[in-house]
Amino acid sequence: MQCSITRRASLAAVLSAGVPPLLAHPAIAQLAFPNRPLRIIVPVAAGGISDMISRYLAETMRADLGQPVVVENRPGANGILASEVIARSPPDGYTVGYMLYAAMTLNPLLIPNLSYRMTDFLPLTPTFKAPMVLAVGRNVPVSNVREFVDYVKRQGSLSYGTLGNASTGQILMEMLRGLTGIDLENVGYRGETLAVTDLVAGNLPAVCISCMNVLEQHRAGTAKIIGISTPERAPALADLPTFAESGFAIDYSYFHGLMMPSGTPATVMERLHRSIGAALQSEGLRSRMTPDMLPFVLSSTDFATMLQQETAKLDELVRARGIRLQ
């Protein structure tokens, strides 16, 4: 009898304290997530936009989850090194992987013996998406993509600069080639700023790169952005014409995303998604992004569908246009 009274008294004490009875047991309380520091694996060196986003997320997650969140930079091999770390981490929710566009889409298509598979991950959410732009030198007599296509046809062929084979710049230009049949030669550069330097100097007639690396030159009149790859003009870049305005139905943006090791529990995925999704949609992060970047949040299921659709589209293009890494 005394034992029964004691148990009832203990239960009453727990309920009066507002603590769920099951969590009051020490062994069960330890199951609460998170109960130790987390880490975000980032595939670039400190200082870039991906690193900035990751560090902002780490701060907001720390405040929301009540645990430290450490950013670990693992640059190299176009995101492969970081992807390996993510894939091999325990699926317990304490490792969040930041993955680049190529690591999620192009690497699995173009690298035969890739050290990871996309089935090694569970998609959490994208972080942002951004368009590519086609820009020409100031002395190239065109002002939109239609005029560019006609100009290339008159010239016979034309060279353009990108980050190299299978870069997002080449992907976009191969889409244009497929629609028009024009002859273009991709010239690879080790950095987009190097390509822009040659463009401004008149050593290169065109580039297909990310917007922000040529926007300053466009507004200074030393280069001309003649096409942005979104179907409609970007609100923050309303002076930039689209490919669609010239009659070419192109809608192409690259994106970055967050991945978890395969096998991460659904409840943990949901908790992290709530925390990270709120941060991605905050004004604090938006104010730190460049004008071409659009914060982008999807459910895990919708992000997985998006990745499947994007990979299928790229697979068809890669096969049709013979795109190779080398």
GIFEN-V653147 format. One line per field, one symbol per residue. ss: DSSP state (H for helix, E for strand, - for the rest). phi: phi as a letter, one per 30 degrees, with the letter a starting at -180 (. if undefined). Layout:
ss=???
phi=???
//
This chain:
ss=-HHHHHHHHHHHHHHH----HHHH-HHHH--------EEEEE------HHHHHHHHHHHHHHHHH---EEEEE---HHHHHHHHHHHH------EEEEE-HHHH-HHHHH-------HHHEEEEEEEEEEEEEEEEE-------HHHHHHHHHHH--EEEEE-----HHHHHHHHHHHHH---EEEEE---HHHHHHHHHH----EEEEE-HHHHHHHHH--EEEEEE------HHH----E-HHH------EEEEEEEEE----HHHHHHHHHHHHHHH--HHHH------EEE----HHHHHHHHHHHHHHHHHHHHHH-----
phi=.ddddddddddddddddiceeddddeddddddccbadcbcdcdbddjddddddddddddddeddcibdbcccdbdkhhiddddddddcdedcjcbcccbdedddbdeddccecedbbdddbcdcadcabadcbcbbddcddbbadddddddddddjaacbcbdkdiddddeddddddddcidcbcdcdbdadddddeddddidbdabbbddddbddddddicabdcacdddbddedbddcdcdddcjcdcbbbcbcacbceejdedddedddddddedddcddededcddedccebbbdedddddedddddddddddeddcidbdb
//
